[in-house]
C-alpha cells in the first residue's frame, strides 16, 4: 500500500502567517489577546489558540483592553475602526492576498464602479470585501445569481481568494461574451489554484483520496468536490478519528490532500493512522516487521545504535584501535539523553510527532527505566574508562540539567534567558556538540590521552552530521514549536534559509572529510565516509522536491545515515 501526500497540502501562506502572528503574540505577552471572529477555519487550531490564551470574540464591546487580532479572512473597515475605538491594540493578520482584493475593490468603488464578488455570501472573507464595496457591492454565488444582476455601465468582477477556479473560468467566459466592458481581476490565490490543480492530478493517479480539513472550510470543501469529479472513492475528514478505511474500498494507493487551514500535525496523524491501519491488513510478518521498526525508532534505540556506528567510524578515522568501551559509552549516554529529552518534552510531541507522543504516554514507566538504566550503564562504562572520562561525562550531564532548569536566581537575571533552553536554537546546537564530544573526543582522550588535529576534524564532521539531522527535524516541527513557544533555528531563519544552510553544511562535511584524507590528517576511510553527508544532501533535495512524508520511512532514512557510517567503517576494516 502506498500513500502520497499532495505537496500543497496544509497551511497556505496567509493562514501560516495568521497563526504565527497569533502564537508569537501569545508567547510575547501576558495581556489579554482576542481574535475577532475565528482566526481560521480549523477547530483543532482554534482549540490550541484557546489553550494559549487567545479567545474569540464575535461582537465588539464598547470598552476593551489588550490585543485584538484581525482574522486571516479580513473584516470590513468600519469594524476595524470600531475595534480601535473600543481601546484594543490591533494586530492585522489579514492574508496579504485578501488585502490586495480589498484594495482593488476600495479603489474602484470610490470611482463609482459596481463591484461583483464571486463567492460564498456567508463567508467571512466575502463579508469583509463587501465592507470595502459599500452600496456598490453585489455577491453572486453561482451563474444564476450572476445572470440575474442588473446590467451596469461600469463594473468590476473579483473572486473570493479560495473560489473554485473552474467556476471562475466560466464567469470570465460569460463576462467576455456578454459584458466585455466589465473589468475582471484574477484574485483567486495562486496557492488555491495550485492546490486545486494538484488534487485533480493526484486523484487521477491514485485509487482513493482523503481530504483533510475543517468541515466549515470552504476551500477544503472545494477540494473534496473536485476530487469527487474523478469518480474515485473520496472522503472528507477533520481528524484521524473520522477515518474509516472501509470508505476507501480496496485502494492500493491513497492520496492525501488538505485544506489551507489544516495544520501539519493533523496531516501527520492521518498519515500515521492510514499507515498503521493498512499495515495490519497485511501478513503477520509485515505486521511484526513494522512494529519492530516502529518501536526501535520511537524508543531511540535505533538512533543509539547509529551513535555506536558513528563512534566506531570516528575511531578508525583518527587511526585509533576501536575499543568496545567507547562504543558502548556513546550508545548508553546518547540513548539516555534522547529518551530523557523526549520524556521531558512530551507536550510538544502532541503536535510535532503525535505517534511518538502517544508512544511515550503509553510506555512512560518503561521509558523512564530505559533512561535510568542506560544512564547508569554509561556511568559504569565511563568509570571503567578512567577518571578523566567520568569527569567529562559528569560535566556533560550537568550541562544537560541546567539546559532544562534555571540555576540563575530570578532577582539577578537582568533580562537574561532563565534557562539555556530558552536561548533560540540552543537545543539543536547542544545536541550536535554532545554527539561530537561522545563520538570523537571521548575515544581520543581514552585512546591517545589527548586531542589531536585529526580529532578536531572528526569532531566537526560528526557534529555537522548530527546538526543536519536535528535541524531537519526542527523544520518538520515548526508549527508545533511555535505553539510550545520554542525558538528553533528554522523559526529564526525561516524554512528556506534553514534548508539552504543544511545543504551548505552537507557539502562542507563532504569537503572537510575528503580533503582531510588527502592531507592525511585522518585515515583514507574519510573518502568513503564522505558518502554520508553526500547522502544527506540528496535526502534534503529529495524532501524539497517531493514534500514531506511524515511516516516512519522518512525518520528511518534520516537516522540510517549514522548506521551507514558504522557499516562503511566495518567494511573498510575488513577489506
Secondary structure, DSSP 8 states (H G I E B T S, - for coil): -EEEE-TT-S--HHHHHHHHHHHHHHHH--S-EEEES-SSS-HHHHHHHHHTTEEEESS--SS--SEEEE-TT---HHHHHHHHHTT-EEEE---HHHHHHHHHHHHHHHTT-EEEEES-TTSHHHHHHHHHHGGGEEEESSHHHHHHS---SSEEEEE-TT--HHHHHHHHHHHHHH-TTSEE---S-HHHHHHHHHHHHHHHHSSEEEEES-TT-HHHHHHHHHHHTTTSEEEEESSGGG--GGGGTT-SEEEEEE-TT--HHHHHHHHHHHHHHHHTTS-HHHHHHHHHHHHHHHTTHHHHHHHHHHHHHHHHHTT----HHHHHHHHHHHHHHHHHHHHHTHHHHHHH-HHHHHHHHHTHHHHHHHHHHHHHHHHHHHHHH-HHHHHHHHHHHHHHHHHHS--S-GGG-TT--SSGGGSTTHHHHHHHHHHHIIIIIHHHHHHTSS--HHHHHHHHHHHHHHHHHHHHHHHHTHHHHHHTT---HHHHH-HHHHHHHHHHHHHHHHHHHHHHHHTTSS-THHHHHHHHHHHHHHHHHHHHHH----SHHHHHHHHHHHHHHHHHHHHHHH-
